[in-house]
Amino acid sequence: MLYRPSGASDLLTRNLWVYGLGGLVVPFLAIKFIDVAIVSFIPGI
């Protein structure tokens, strides 16, 4: 990865997209995956 100097607003925008979106979407996907795994491996729930 190459280093690119950029301004504070560019860094803030990029970090909000990467970490903000990841922080909102990834937990829901992980919870859904765990739920599907539990329901498929333990019948009767």
SVG drawing of the C-alpha trace seen along z (x, -y; Angstrom):
<svg xmlns="http://www.w3.org/2000/svg" viewBox="-39 -19 43 51">
<polyline fill="none" stroke="black" stroke-width="0.4" points="0.0,0.0 1.3,-3.4 1.3,-6.3 -0.8,-9.2 -0.9,-12.5 -4.5,-13.7 -6.4,-16.1 -8.2,-15.5 -11.7,-15.6 -10.7,-13.0 -9.3,-10.7 -12.4,-11.2 -14.7,-10.4 -12.8,-7.3 -12.7,-6.0 -16.4,-6.7 -17.2,-4.6 -14.9,-1.8 -15.3,-1.5 -18.7,-3.0 -20.3,-0.7 -18.3,2.3 -19.3,1.5 -23.0,1.5 -23.2,4.3 -20.7,7.0 -22.3,7.5 -25.7,8.2 -24.2,10.6 -22.3,12.4 -25.4,12.7 -27.4,14.1 -24.7,16.6 -24.6,17.8 -28.4,18.1 -28.5,20.1 -25.7,22.4 -27.4,23.0 -30.8,23.7 -29.3,26.1 -27.2,28.0 -29.7,28.3 -33.0,29.6 -36.2,28.7 -35.4,25.1"/>
</svg>
